[in-house]
């Protein structure tokens, strides 16, 4: 599961809907984030220095699971697809 979590996170930062979600949650209303900014957001939320940390850090994995759930809920509310 842990490597899968890191792989999902790495993929998510490139997802257009996630990049919009991350921007909105960060207070940016006029545009979506780019992949780099979405990656920064993801690392901040998960409290990790890099995505690879998700492979070995159970607390970060739990935070990522919460982030994924919030993203799925946001997608449902806005008629978007969750990655």
N, C-alpha and C positions, 0 to 999 in steps of 0.2 A: 504494500500500500504506500509506503513512504516515497519510493521512487516515482510511483504513479502520481502522487500528490505534487511532487516537484515538476513532473512532466506536464500535468494539467495547468499548473500555474504559469509555466513558460509559454504554453499555448494560449492561455487566457489573455495575456498582455497584448497579444496580436489580434484579438477579437474586436471587431468594430463596436459591437454593442457593449462589451465590457469597458472599452475605452471611453465610451459616452457615459456609462454608469460611474466610472471612476472620476471623471471630470465633474459630473453633477454632485457626487458625494463630497468632492473637494471644494465645492462652491463655484466652479467654473460653469457658466450658463450659456456662453456664446459659441462653444466649440467642444469637440471631443478631444481627449488627450491623444498624443501619439503613443507609439508602443513604448518608448523609453519612459515617458511620464507615467503611463499605466503601470509599468514595472516598478517605478519608484513608489507609487501609491500602494501597490500590492505588498512590497517589502515593508513599508511603514505600517500598514494594517497588521501584517503578520509579525512585525517586530523582529525582522531578520536582516542581516547584512547582504545576503544574496539568496537567490531562489534555491540553490542547492541545499541550503539550510533546512528546507522543508523535508528533505530526505531523512534527516536525523533528529529533528526537534519536535517531540510530540506536542508541546504547547503551541508551537507555530502551526502545526498541522491542524490543531483544534481551531485556531483563529482563522486559518484558511477555509476550513469547513463552514464556519460561520459566515465568512465573506461569500463563499459560493452560494449559501442559502439566501443571503440578502440579495445577491445578484439575480438568482432565479426568481425571487419574489418581485424584484424591480422589473424584470423582463415580463413577467405575467401581468403586472399592472400597466405596463406601457405597450403591450402587444408586440413584444420582441421575443426572439428565441434565445434561450440560455445556451451557452457554448457547451 
